[in-house]
Amino acid sequence: MSELIFHVEDAPEGGFVARALGHSLFTEGATLDELRANIREAVACHFEEGSGPRVIRLHCVREETLAP
């Protein structure tokens, strides 16, 4: 596997949540640094050594509401 993509969003209660596309991987973190560490840990636990992705890509989505 060459690449694994995580969809990252703001969590309703604060912090961030991340879901891997095409895999049953989900994690969260209070900060982006904590989220990155948790993603690396989740990937290491999910894949056998040597079979995981070479690149982990984070696709960050932020929803904002603007008043006219």
N, C-alpha and C positions, 0 to 999 in steps of 0.2 A: 504494500500500500504506500503510495507516495504522498497523499495529502488527506487530512481530516479537517472538515469545516465545522465550527461551532457557531450557532446562532446565539448572540448575546443580547439580552435586553435588561432594562432596569426592572428590578423586582418591585412589586406593589408596596411591600413593607420596608423597602430600602435595600440598597446593595444591588447585586446583579445575579442573574440566572443565565446558564449556558446549556444548550442542548446540541448534541452532535447530530449532523444530518446523516441519515442512513444507518445509525447505530444506536443502541440503547444506552446512551451515556448522557447523564444529567448531573450538573453540579451548580453550586452557588458560592458567592463570596461577598463579604461586606464592602470590600474595595476591589478595584481592578487588579491590584497586585495579588491579593488573596485569591481572587478568581483564577488568575493565571496559574498560580501554584496548585490550586485544586483541580484545574483542568489537566495539568501535567500528571498529577497523582492518579486521577481517574483513568487517563489513557494508559498509564503504566500498569494499573491493576486490570484493565479490560483486555489488553492484548498480551500474548506471550512474547517473551523477549525476542527481538529480531523481526517480529511480524507486524509491529505497529507502524504508524505513519512516520515518514521522514519529516513532514512539515505539518504543523497544526496552525490552521488559519482561523482567526476570530472575525466573524462578520457582526459588527456592532450596530444595533438598531436603536435609535432614540426617538421616542414619540414626543412631540411638542405641540402645544396649542397656542396659537397667536390670536390676540384680540385685534380686530380691525381698527 
